[in-house]
Structures are given as structure tokens and as C-alpha cells.
Amino acid sequence: MFTVDEWMNMAPQQVWIDLTAEDIQWAKQQMKGQAYSSPNSYHQIYQNWLCLRLSQRWLEEDLNASPVPWLSMDELPSVWDILNGFIVEVQGIRLALIPSDALEVDELRIPQEWVDSPWVADYYVSAQINLEDGWGRILGYAPHKAVKTAAQFQERDRSYCLDQHQLIDDFNVLWVEREVMPNPAPIVPDILPLGAAIAQSLITDLATIKRYSPRLDVPFGQWAALITHSDYRQLLYQHRTTSAIVRLQQWLQGQITSGWNAVQTLAETDFQGAIARGSSSSSQGERLVIDGKVSLRVQIEPVNHAAKDTASSEYRVSIRACLSQPLETAQYLSLSCSGGDEDDCQASTPDDSNLELLPLIGEAGEAFEVTLVLGEQQETVQFML
């Protein structure tokens, strides 16, 4: 693995940008109050906000011009919940930026929506975000024509792929080219509009939350027509985010999620850590999962900071699974949580009747998911703080 200085020495023409505390705070501020359909969507939206911030800093410095997102800031989460990337318009050109947080980026993978729909761009830009080391970089770009003629189309995820060596990493070439010999504007593909009845049917079907984006569940023509229509896209976003995630902060206000039962008191053996802390502002909910064979209990409480007078935005979440009936021979129950700083997992033996994960500490707006496996049955529940 290379250091930042080693990367910069190997790729001096690429654009390197420090990821500052102000950048991170700005992105987190945009995330406040936003809805997400899954932890993966939460991560994707956060990553794109950071990339937008860095791209604005880069373009303002290089061109002395302010780039403008092709959609309003309020609309962007409805795109990023289902799709990676965005377009900014600057000095008459449309740049589609596709961010990645992979440690090593060796290709530009462009979702088809940015190439074969009205969201088409003039140029496609590969960006990398490294949160751990605090930097971002712009690896290179390709004109629309090169994407259509030289990229390999991957049907399995509907993306156009260019190897890193196929990208132009000197952006001075782009800035000069647009002045001296501008590329012809790409032709916007015709997308047949959807009728209201078909659109509503698609929205209903695609509102079901899965571990992957719904973009591959319908033919591309219908999908492109749905998401490039502002009203339909917003309606899909609302359907996916209102029914998908259990919003734990609402529990502290007495609004237990539908399908969950409020647990009024803590048993002596339940959540001993919470009892020891003497928390008086916690809330618990319980729900039967896996055909009623397992009881999933979740508790949320604010994290108290003695040195602060203001209310904390951090929360502690305790997660426990209890068998409601004895395990069959050779069966086991596993309980896992992903989406926090580290994944946590516990597995039972046939003699175990319950499992409890280490408490998860998170800030308001963070998302995570809990997965239970019993034999061949599995159920995943998604939460947001």
C-alpha cells in the first residue's frame, strides 16, 4: 500500500485535495434530517456529498468559477439513495463525477444512467475519497464519445467501464480543448415517458427494500424514465425511506415504530450495562422475527457527556436476540450488526437462549443494520439514529 506522498509522486498530474474538518462538517450538516432507505444508501449519500464539496473547491480554484449541481441540493438525496454519482455544470460544460472510496481505484465505472439518459454529461470524471487518511483525488476524465466507443459495457450492473490508463489525467487538456476545439455536445437519448399508472406500479414494486439498489430490477428504459422524472423519483424516494428504516430517535419521543412493541421496564437480567449507568431517558422496542421464532430487542439512550451542558447528539444502542422456542438439533442462531465503526457478530450454540452484541455508539443520522440467521432462515432489520 502506498502513502499519499508516494501516490502524488507517481501521479503528479492528478488533482489532490486535502479533506478538511470543515469539509466533513459540511457534509454531515447536509445529512442532518435526511432519510435513507438502507445503510448502503446512507454511505453512498455521505460519500457523494463529500465529493461534491471537494469538486467545488477544485473547480473554483482551477477555473475561478463556481460549479452548479444539475439538480437542486434538496433533490440530490433522492438520486444518491439509488445511484452513485452526480453532474455539475461549469462554464457551459457538464461534468459527471463518479466517486469511489476503494483503497485502490484502477477503473472508472460509470452507471448507465449518466450515459444513456437525459442526464448525459460532456465528460466523465473519476474521483476517490479516502476518509481515513483525509484526502480526495481526481484521477482523470474521459469525453462522452470515448465512453461510448472505448468503454466496456457491463450488463450485470449496467455500467460503462474504462481502465485507469484510458483516462486523461491532465485537466489542462480539457480546459484548453473546450476553448480551442470543443467536443460536440452528446446527443440526448430519447426516453419514452411513463404513463401515470405504470409509474405508480413501478414505484410500489421498487419500494421494497433489498440489499442492492432497485436500478437493476426493471428494464433500463423504464427505469431511466422513472428516475429522470422529478416527481416520480421523489415519490419513489419517499416510499423507500418511509417504510424501510426503523428510526430510533422517534422512540425516545414515545413514537415506537409500527410492528414493534414498547418494552416499559428492564428486567434485572436485561441490558445490565444500561441499568448500571442509571439511564432514565432510554427507550426499548421488541419485535418477533424469523416467523416468530426469535425476539429482537433494541434499546436506545443518549450518551451523556458530563463536561457538556447541551444535549448530546450521540446515542448508545443495545441489541439483543432471544429465542422464543428451543433450537432444533444442529441449529444455531447468529446475530450481527454492520454499519458502525466496526462490525459485531455473535453466534449461539444449541444451549444458548439469547445473544447480545456490544453496544453501538453512533451520531444522529447514522444508519446500521442487524441481521439474524436461524438455520437456513435469515432476516435483516435496518435502523437509523
ZAMARGU-4260 file (C-alpha; in steps of 0.2 Angstrom, whole numbers, plus 5000, padded with zeros to 4 digits):
<rodrens>
0) 5000/5000/5000 | 5007/5017/4995 | 5007/5033/5006 | 4999/5049/5000 | 5017/5056/4995
5) 5021/5041/4985 | 5004/5042/4976 | 5007/5060/4972 | 5025/5056/4966 | 5018/5043/4954
10) 5004/5053/4948 | 5009/5072/4949 | 4996/5077/4936 | 4982/5071/4946 | 4972/5083/4957
15) 4975/5080/4976 | 4964/5089/4988 | 4965/5089/5007 | 4949/5083/5016 | 4947/5096/5030
20) 4937/5095/5046 | 4927/5109/5038 | 4923/5098/5023 | 4917/5084/5034 | 4907/5095/5045
25) 4899/5102/5029 | 4894/5085/5023 | 4887/5080/5040 | 4877/5096/5040 | 4869/5091/5024
30) 4865/5074/5030 | 4855/5080/5045 | 4837/5076/5044 | 4839/5066/5028 | 4830/5050/5025
35) 4839/5034/5018 | 4832/5018/5013 | 4847/5007/5019 | 4864/5009/5027 | 4872/5007/5010
40) 4862/5022/5004 | 4867/5032/5019 | 4886/5028/5015 | 4883/5032/4997 | 4874/5049/5000
45) 4888/5054/5013 | 4901/5050/5000 | 4893/5060/4986 | 4891/5075/4997 | 4910/5074/5001
50) 4914/5073/4983 | 4903/5087/4978 | 4911/5098/4991 | 4929/5093/4985 | 4924/5096/4967
55) 4918/5113/4971 | 4934/5118/4979 | 4944/5110/4965 | 4934/5119/4951 | 4933/5135/4959
60) 4952/5135/4961 | 4956/5129/4944 | 4943/5139/4934 | 4939/5153/4946 | 4921/5148/4943
65) 4908/5141/4954 | 4901/5124/4948 | 4882/5121/4950 | 4874/5104/4953 | 4862/5099/4939
70) 4848/5097/4952 | 4844/5107/4967 | 4853/5102/4983 | 4836/5096/4990 | 4834/5084/4976
75) 4851/5076/4977 | 4847/5063/4991 | 4833/5056/4980 | 4846/5052/4967 | 4860/5046/4978
80) 4849/5034/4988 | 4848/5024/4972 | 4863/5029/4961 | 4881/5034/4963 | 4887/5050/4955
85) 4882/5067/4950 | 4883/5081/4937 | 4890/5099/4940 | 4889/5112/4926 | 4903/5124/4925
90) 4907/5137/4911 | 4895/5128/4899 | 4901/5110/4901 | 4893/5096/4911 | 4905/5085/4921
95) 4898/5069/4929 | 4909/5064/4944 | 4909/5046/4950 | 4916/5044/4967 | 4924/5029/4975
100) 4931/5025/4992 | 4941/5010/4986 | 4959/5010/4993 | 4965/5007/4975 | 4955/5014/4960
105) 4960/5005/4944 | 4945/5009/4933 | 4931/5021/4931 | 4914/5013/4932 | 4900/5024/4926
110) 4882/5019/4929 | 4872/5019/4913 | 4860/5032/4919 | 4874/5045/4916 | 4877/5040/4898
115) 4861/5034/4890 | 4848/5045/4898 | 4844/5064/4898 | 4857/5065/4912 | 4870/5063/4899
120) 4887/5073/4903 | 4900/5080/4892 | 4914/5072/4902 | 4915/5059/4915 | 4927/5061/4930
125) 4934/5048/4941 | 4936/5053/4960 | 4942/5045/4975 | 4938/5049/4993 | 4950/5042/5007
130) 4941/5047/5023 | 4954/5038/5034 | 4969/5047/5028 | 4959/5063/5025 | 4961/5067/5006
135) 4952/5066/4989 | 4959/5065/4972 | 4953/5067/4954 | 4961/5053/4944 | 4956/5058/4927
140) 4942/5060/4914 | 4935/5054/4898 | 4924/5063/4885 | 4907/5056/4882 | 4912/5050/4864
145) 4926/5039/4872 | 4914/5031/4884 | 4903/5026/4870 | 4916/5020/4859 | 4930/5013/4870
150) 4922/5008/4887 | 4917/4990/4890 | 4898/4989/4894 | 4894/4978/4909 | 4877/4971/4908
155) 4877/4963/4925 | 4877/4981/4934 | 4873/4992/4919 | 4889/5001/4919 | 4902/5008/4906
160) 4920/5003/4912 | 4936/5012/4907 | 4953/5006/4914 | 4963/5020/4923 | 4976/5020/4908
165) 4961/5025/4896 | 4958/5041/4906 | 4966/5058/4903 | 4974/5064/4920 | 4979/5081/4914
170) 4964/5093/4916 | 4973/5107/4907 | 4970/5097/4892 | 4951/5098/4895 | 4951/5117/4899
175) 4961/5121/4883 | 4951/5109/4872 | 4935/5117/4877 | 4942/5133/4871 | 4951/5128/4855
180) 4942/5113/4849 | 4926/5109/4859 | 4919/5092/4858 | 4902/5091/4850 | 4888/5090/4863
185) 4882/5072/4866 | 4865/5068/4859 | 4852/5066/4872 | 4844/5048/4870 | 4825/5048/4868
190) 4817/5040/4883 | 4799/5035/4881 | 4788/5044/4895 | 4779/5033/4908 | 4761/5033/4910
195) 4755/5038/4927 | 4748/5020/4931 | 4764/5012/4925 | 4774/5024/4935 | 4764/5021/4951
200) 4765/5002/4949 | 4784/5003/4947 | 4786/5014/4962 | 4775/5002/4973 | 4786/4987/4967
205) 4803/4996/4969 | 4798/5002/4986 | 4803/4985/4994 | 4820/4987/5002 | 4833/4974/4997
210) 4852/4974/5000 | 4855/4982/4982 | 4849/4997/4973 | 4832/4994/4963 | 4840/5001/4947
215) 4843/4983/4940 | 4825/4976/4944 | 4816/4984/4929 | 4821/4987/4910 | 4833/5001/4908
220) 4821/5012/4898 | 4808/5011/4911 | 4820/5014/4925 | 4828/5029/4916 | 4811/5037/4913
225) 4806/5035/4931 | 4821/5042/4939 | 4823/5057/4927 | 4806/5062/4930 | 4807/5073/4946
230) 4790/5069/4953 | 4791/5051/4951 | 4809/5050/4958 | 4804/5060/4973 | 4789/5048/4976
235) 4800/5033/4975 | 4812/5040/4987 | 4798/5044/4999 | 4791/5026/4998 | 4808/5018/5000
240) 4813/5029/5015 | 4797/5030/5025 | 4794/5011/5026 | 4811/5004/5026 | 4821/5010/5041
245) 4817/5010/5060 | 4820/5027/5066 | 4826/5025/5084 | 4826/5044/5089 | 4807/5043/5087
250) 4807/5030/5101 | 4814/5042/5113 | 4799/5053/5110 | 4787/5039/5113 | 4784/5035/5095
255) 4788/5017/5094 | 4789/5010/5076 | 4774/5001/5069 | 4776/4982/5071 | 4786/4984/5087
260) 4780/4983/5105 | 4786/4995/5118 | 4796/4987/5132 | 4791/4998/5148 | 4803/4991/5160
265) 4820/4982/5160 | 4821/4965/5168 | 4835/4963/5180 | 4845/4952/5168 | 4842/4963/5153
270) 4855/4976/5147 | 4864/4976/5163 | 4876/4990/5157 | 4861/5002/5154 | 4855/4998/5172
275) 4872/5001/5179 | 4873/5018/5170 | 4856/5023/5178 | 4849/5029/5162 | 4832/5037/5164
280) 4830/5043/5146 | 4831/5026/5136 | 4818/5018/5126 | 4816/5000/5121 | 4806/4991/5107
285) 4804/4972/5104 | 4798/4963/5088 | 4796/4945/5084 | 4807/4940/5068 | 4810/4924/5058
290) 4792/4918/5058 | 4790/4922/5077 | 4805/4911/5082 | 4816/4925/5088 | 4813/4941/5099
295) 4824/4955/5094 | 4825/4969/5107 | 4833/4985/5104 | 4837/4999/5117 | 4842/5017/5113
300) 4848/5030/5125 | 4858/5047/5124 | 4876/5047/5128 | 4879/5059/5142 | 4894/5070/5142
305) 4897/5077/5159 | 4908/5091/5153 | 4894/5097/5142 | 4878/5106/5146 | 4870/5104/5129
310) 4861/5088/5124 | 4872/5076/5116 | 4870/5070/5098 | 4877/5053/5101 | 4867/5038/5106
315) 4871/5021/5113 | 4861/5006/5105 | 4860/4989/5114 | 4854/4974/5103 | 4848/4958/5109
320) 4840/4942/5102 | 4831/4929/5112 | 4824/4913/5106 | 4806/4910/5109 | 4807/4891/5107
325) 4821/4879/5109 | 4833/4876/5095 | 4832/4860/5084 | 4847/4849/5084 | 4862/4856/5075
330) 4853/4873/5073 | 4862/4889/5078 | 4857/4907/5080 | 4868/4921/5074 | 4866/4940/5077
335) 4877/4953/5068 | 4877/4971/5066 | 4885/4981/5052 | 4886/5000/5048 | 4895/5006/5064
340) 4914/5009/5066 | 4916/4990/5067 | 4905/4975/5063 | 4900/4965/5078 | 4894/4947/5077
345) 4888/4934/5090 | 4884/4915/5086 | 4875/4904/5098 | 4876/4885/5102 | 4861/4874/5104
350) 4861/4878/5123 | 4860/4897/5121 | 4844/4905/5123 | 4849/4923/5119 | 4863/4934/5111
355) 4868/4952/5115 | 4880/4962/5105 | 4892/4975/5111 | 4883/4992/5112 | 4885/5003/5097
360) 4889/5021/5098 | 4883/5032/5084 | 4878/5050/5080 | 4861/5056/5075 | 4858/5052/5056
365) 4870/5037/5056 | 4862/5020/5049 | 4866/5002/5053 | 4858/4985/5050 | 4855/4970/5061
370) 4855/4953/5053 | 4848/4937/5062 | 4851/4919/5055 | 4842/4904/5062 | 4847/4888/5052
375) 4843/4892/5034 | 4831/4907/5038 | 4838/4925/5039 | 4830/4942/5042 | 4838/4959/5041
380) 4832/4975/5050 | 4838/4992/5046 | 4839/5006/5058 | 4844/5025/5059 | 4848/5035/5074
</rodrens>
